[in-house]
Amino acid sequence: MTEESDAERGTEYHLRAALNHLGEAQDGDLRKTNAVALEEVSNTVSSVLREHEQDE
């Protein structure tokens, strides 16, 4: 595997995690408050952006 492939897989993982967190917030998952779900999405998006900046 190339480094680019590893970075792409990491980015895909984080984006999927963000989508899962958003879905949980939209579905009203009682295990999480909206504030916690939004914080998790924010953290995930930040991670993706950091990875993208490192790859440039």
Secondary structure, 3 states (H helix, E strand, C coil): CCHHHHHHHHHHHHHHHHHHHHHHHHCCCCCCCHHHHHHHHHHHHHHHHHHHHHHC
